[in-house]
Structure formats: C-alpha cells, structure tokens
Amino acid sequence: GAAMSTLNLHWSVKWTVVALGFITLTVLRSQLYGAESTVVLAPPALDNPKAEGAPQTAVIAGGCFWGVQGVFEYVRGVQKVVAGYAGGDKSTARYETVSTGRTGHAESVQITFDPAQISYGQLLQIAFSVVFDPTQLNRQGPDWGIQYRSAFFYADETQKRIAEAYITQLDQSQVFSRAIVTRVDPLKGFYPAEDYHQDYLIRHPTASYIAMVDMPKIESLKRSFPELYRGSPVLANAR
C-alpha cells in the first residue's frame, strides 16, 4: 500500500547512495568526518555536574535514527536508547507519514542515562563531535528533508540553557566553518518508532548503508571518546 511505497522509496534513496560506491563514501566521510570533526570538540562550559540521582532522559535528532541510536548505544552511562519521533503530533508519529516531511517530526532518539556517569552536556558533545554535522540544514549526509534535521528537544529549562549555551560557545569558537543550524526546541512528546527500526545498526552492521554511513561514527566514538566508549552496546529491545 501507500505505507510500503513510501518505505520502499525511502530505502531506495539509501540504496541509490550505496550504489554510487567508493566515490560517494569518500564524499560522505569528508562531509561528516572531515578535518573539522576529527578533533574532539571542547566540552560545554555550562553543564550539569555529575551526581547520583534518578535516571534522566535526553531527546536528540541528527539524521537517520539508525545511526544516532547506534552511536549512543555504545556510550558508557547510557542505559537505553529508543528510536522514535519528536516535534509533531502523536497522530502522525508513523514512519510512512514522517517520511513525507510534512508532519513536523524529526527522526529522533530518547536516551536514558545515569547522571552520575555522564552529563547532559557530554551527550551534546558526543552528538556534535561524532553523530551529525550541525551546519547541514534539514538534511544529514545522504538523507534530505526536515525529518532529518538536527535538534535538541529539551525537557526542562536546564537542558535548554545548556544546549543554547553550547551552541553559542561552539559558534564563537568557530570550530565549524559554517554557522550551527541545530535547533533547540521544547519537547512536546516523544513517540517510539516501529520495532523494525529499533537497534537497526546493531542488528545490521554489514548492511551497505549502515557500513558506509554509520559504522564510521562508531569508530569515531571509540577513537575520540575512549573513556566513554563501551564495547557491548545496550539494546532498546533487549531479549
């Protein structure tokens, strides 16, 4: 039906990218992991101190949620990462609808983390350093559309202040060659994606799209944040 047609169209775009071969791979890695992203960015000057307490959550968008979820599942202190949708209404939080780019949703992940082991600011630092290019507007690498925008959906004023201050800090340091376009928006709701999207990178590490676009991010995490890299990922759908 229409849903499957939309899904097939979305995947066909991914496989078209794959079919372009090593030239495309070189371009993508240059865009996403080029000189301006090979050095770990400075941590946020404004951040929550690490402290014992109840688990906290962060909702982050940064392109196709397969890779975003996959990276954060390898981060120490993270307890669970769920792929889903944020920015739109519950009634439109379905993959085939979100893929039209007309729902207001962004493909996002909800990260549950231990505040004693990792801070909200460190999650943002990883996002900017490893997960996405914050200067790309309404796209990320081979994926185009407002549903692939980068955004931090804040749950409270503290998260908002940390995210906004960090963006200002990075812009002023001119670590990126262009202005950051990552949005900081209020979290109105997070809606988990369909089961077949959960843990996609972990379940399909050798799939061409994952191998080309996302697995280099895992290597970058391991290389750039060795103290925060965990060898065994946590799973959204643990069996």
N, C-alpha and C positions, 0 to 999 in steps of 0.2 A: 504494500500500500504506500501511501504518501510518506509515512514514517520511514519505511525501509528505503524508499527512494532518496530521501534526504540523507539518511545514514550512509547509503552507498555513495552518494555524491561527496559527502564529507571525506569518506575514506578514499575515494578515487583521487581527491586532491592530494592526500597524503602519498598515495602510491605513485602519482604523477611526479611528485617531488623525488621519490625514491628512484624512479626510472631515469632521472637525469644523471644519476651516477656520481662519480667522484668529483665532478666539477661542482655540482650542487653541494656536496658535502663540504668541499673546500670553502665555498662561499658562505655557507651557513655557519661553519665553525669560525670563520673570520668575523662574521657579524656578531655571533653570540659569545664567542670566547676569544676575541681578538685581544690586542695589546691592552685596551682599556679595562679588560675584565680578567686579565691573568694575575693581577696583583690583588690580594685581599683588600677590600675597602676598609677604611677606618671604622671602628665601631661607633655606634651612636653616642654623642656626648651626653645626651639626655636619655636615660633608660631607667627601668625598674631595677633595684638591687635584687640579686638572687636571695631568696628567703624561703624557708619552709612554709608550706601552705597548701591549700586545696589546688587540684589541677586547674589550669587556666586554658582558654582557647583563643586561637587567632585564626582569622579567615583571610586568606591571601589568594589573589588571582594573578596569573602571569603566563598566559598562553594555554595550550592544551593541558588539561589537568592530569593527563597520564604522567607527564614528566614532573610536574610540580609536586604531585603526590609522591612519586617515586623518590625524588630527592629528599623530601622531609621525612620519609620513612627510614632513611639512613642516618638521621640526626639523633645524637645522644640526648636524652632528656625528653624526647618526643614519645608520647605514649600511644597515640593513634592519629592517623591521618585519613580523612574521608574526602573523596572527590565529590563535588556537587556543584550547585549553582547559587549565586548570590547577586543581588542587585535588581531583581524583578519580583514578580508575584508568584505565589505558590502554584497558582493555576497554570502557569506556563513553564514550570520547572521540569521540563522533559527534554531529553536530548534532541529529538527531532524538531522541537519547537525552538529551543535555544539556538540551534544551528542556523535558523533563519536570520539571526542577528537583529530581530525586531522585538525582543522581549525585555530588554534592559539587563538581562542576566549576563554574568561573566562566568566562564568555567573557572571554578574556584576550589580551594581545599579548606577544610576545617581541621586545624591542628590542635590536638590536646597535648599539653606539655606540663612538665613538672617545673614550677618556678624556682625550685631550689637548684636545679641542674642547668637550666637555660632560661634566658630572659626573653621578653618580647622583642627587645631591640636586637638581640642576637639573631632571632628568626628573620627580622628585616634585613640584617646584614647579610645573611646567607642568601636571601631572596635576591638582593641587588647584586651580590658577588657572583652567584652561581646559577640561579634559576632563570632569570629573564633579563632582557635589555630594557631598562626603564626609559629609554629615549624613543622607543618604537610606539607610535600611536595606533591604537586599535588593531594591533597585529602582534605576532611574535614569531620570528623566523618564517617558516613557510605557511603559517596559518594567518589568514586575514579575516577581519571582522571585529565588531565591537565586543563580541563574546570572548575575544582573545586579548582584551585589554589587560594591562597590569593595574592592580588596585589593592589597597589595604582597606578592608571593611572593619572599622573599629567598633568594639563592643562597649567602650566607655570613653570618658574624656581623657583618661591617662593614655590609652592606646592612641587616641587622636593626636595628642600633644607629642608623643614620642615619634610617631610616623611623620607628622608635619615638620618637626624639628630636624629629623634625619634627612628628609628631602632637601630642606634648606641648607643643611650642613654640606651635603654632597654637591649640590648645585654651586655653592660658594667656593668649594674646593676645586671645582672644575675638573673633577676626576673623569667625568664623561665629556666627550667632545660636543655633545648637544644637551639641551635642557631636558631635565627629567619630566616625563608626562604621566608618570604613575599617579593614579588618583587616590585620594583618602576620603572614603565615603562612609556614612553611618551604616551599620549592619542592621538591616530590616528583617532579615531572615536568611537562614542557610538551609538548603534543601539537598539531601544526599542524591547523588546520581544513581543510575541504574546499576545493578550488581555487576554487569559485564564490564563496567568501567573501573570497578574497584581493583586496586593492586595490579593494574594492567601492565605497568613496567616490570613488576616483579614476576608476573606470570608469562610475559612475552619478551624477555630481554633480547632475544635474537631477531625479533620482527624487524624488518628493514627500517621502518620509520623510527622505532624506538632505538635501534642500534645507531642510526645516523644522527638523530636529533637529540635524544635524551640521555643515552648512556654516557656521552662525554660529560654531562653535567654531574653524574655520579663520580666520575674520575676527578673532576674539578673540585667537588666537595671533599673527597678523600685527600687530595693534594693540598688544598687551600685551608681546610679546617680539620687537620688530623685529630685534634683534641675533641672535636665534636662528631667525628665520624664513627659510626657503629658498623661492624661487619655484618651483623644479622639484622635485616630490616624488621620493623614492626608492621603488622598487616591489619588492614581495615576489616578484612574478612578472615580472621584467624580461625583455623579449623582445629 
